[in-house]
Amino acid sequence: GDEVVTDALCTFEKVPTLIHELVVIETWKEKLFPLLKKKLSKMSTLRSYLPIYHEASLANLLEVSLFHENAAEAADDQAVDLIAWCHRKLVYLCETPNSELLPPDLDVSA
């Protein structure tokens, strides 16, 4: 299953591209999404969800692929960008209060 995908990503040198796309979608979400959020939410909730889903899908694909040594080597210099992305996500999770991370109707105090 995942080995075929990982081999294809390495063969066609797409691992650095995936990392680049991960950083690009993060930047898009941070800079442009707040400006478009209200307009997108009026049109369709799916449109506002897609950038979040795209980032999560890329992160998951990289997570599965990078368990293989050849994919980790294929990341090359982009690995530094991936580590920086992981660091930013961890800092965000550590600094953001739970009340902002969870939906308001979800009670986790019990």
C-alpha positions, 0 to 999 in steps of 0.5 A: 500500500503505502510503499508503492506511494512512497516509492513513486514520490521518491522516484518522481522527486515529489517529496520536496514538492509536498513539503513546499506545498505544506508550507505554502498552504500554511502561509495561505491559511495564515495570511489570506484565509482570514480575509476570505473567511466571511465570504467563503462561509456565506458560499459554502462550508466546504470551501472554507474547510478545504484549505484545512483539509489540504494541509492535514492531508499533506501532513499525513502523506508526509508522515506515512512516507517519511517513515521510509529511509529513502523518502527521508533522504529524498526530502533533502534540504526541504527537511529543514522547512518541514522541521520548522513547520512542525515546530510552528504547529507544536508552538501553536498547540502549546500556546493556544488555550483549549477553549480556542482549540475546541468547538464551543459546544464540546465540554471536556471538563468531565 
